[in-house]
Amino acid sequence: MTRGQGAHSDGLTLTSKLWYAARMADESFPIEVEQRGNVVVWTIDREARMNSLSRATLLALGKLAREAVSNASVRAVVVTGRGDKAFCAGADLKERQGMTENDIRVQVELYRSELGPLDRSPKPVVAALNGVAFGGGLELALVCDLRVAAAHVQVGLPETTLGIIPGAGGTQRLGRIVGEARAKEMILLGRRLGAEEALAWGLVNRITPAGANVVDDAVAWIEPIASGAPIAQAAALEAIDRSFDTTLEHGLELEKVSYDKVLVSEDRREALAAFAEKRRPSFKGR
């Protein structure tokens, strides 16, 4: 599925939408779901385990990501962690104790199968980094389209210092964001960055002002997304993502395909009418 598919469909019943908007966390589904208008907030609720990525957490993220695609009431997703110490400290090492090498291979494959739907989401996904994001936690943030960080946040991929490598896409995604040399510096040296340096490197897009809550700040910051044109946003994400896998010439052709989805939308006509009438457009995702 490309980012553009399902951007304006609505396959959920009212009952399932309400369930989606009010899901509480437990050990079998350790993510709390809260819907704020057109933005849904997913909070990894494993504070005692530094919000680490257990098997149940990965499966929950995959389930929620697949549901969000077909929920027309959701325009954007914010992912965060419980508390102020950790966004996500990576893999749940306690869970991995006693795992065989094959067990770990299966677990690592879950990163691709369950974070993949989040990576390909036609709805913008924002990581609200409330605390440290190490290893798989930073890789989860890299899956997101944008990253907002609290001022005390530290990020890093320390895997090579532990005799392994990032296994949830870190070697592939980090360089696309910060460049090859800086990605190698972070991964080979196990280098950690504070929020200010991460902002300077382009690894995070925004630092939350002192005294503000990072989730509240992220939701307010993406208001233009929440009130914007979903078809246009999905088409833009699709076009940008495709650019990394092809030549510029082919990418421009793919951009034309994505643009055509916008051209025939009701939202485009609404934007023109709103401009002519000097009012704010009301986008419906159609």
C-alpha angles and dihedrals in degrees: 000000000000123000091258096060117097094006094134103020122111112205099157127094120231089256093054091046090055090047089050093050096050107033113147122209128249134159093275092049106020098183125094115213124208125172118210107187107296093347122084119203120208115196119193100224104202100104093152089058094043088256089287122180109261122176089259091052093052092047091049092051090051093049093049093046092053091048094048092059092064098037107098091193090067118080098163141008129222117197120198143147134247117264129003102278103070138020086186128326094205131251120012098250093186089059090049094056108112094015116136121229089259091050089055091048089056090047092050090050088059088066088063098040097043102033091042093078089052091049091050096041113138087212117076113257121206127193112217101201105207095169143347119344109196131164111332089009092063089042089056089052090049089056088061122085096230136018129210117187136198112234094252095053123126124193133190150140104231097168099114090056086059095050097260138080132239105284104184099068100288095127090053104039103037095063091050089058105037102018133257099280095049092044090054090048092053096044102038095042096036085234119186123208130205120221096266094050091044088054092049090050092049092244091122125032100208142012115219113240116255113275094020126112111248095222093048089047093049093049091049092046093054094049089116087060094045092052096033136096110288096198092052092047093050091047092049092050091048093051094047094048093049091054092072093060102049147035121284091251093053090042090057089053091051089049089058090055091051091046092055089061088060095042094063096042127113088225091066091053090046090053091053092048092048091051091051091047094044095237137117113272120245107216119202102181093248 
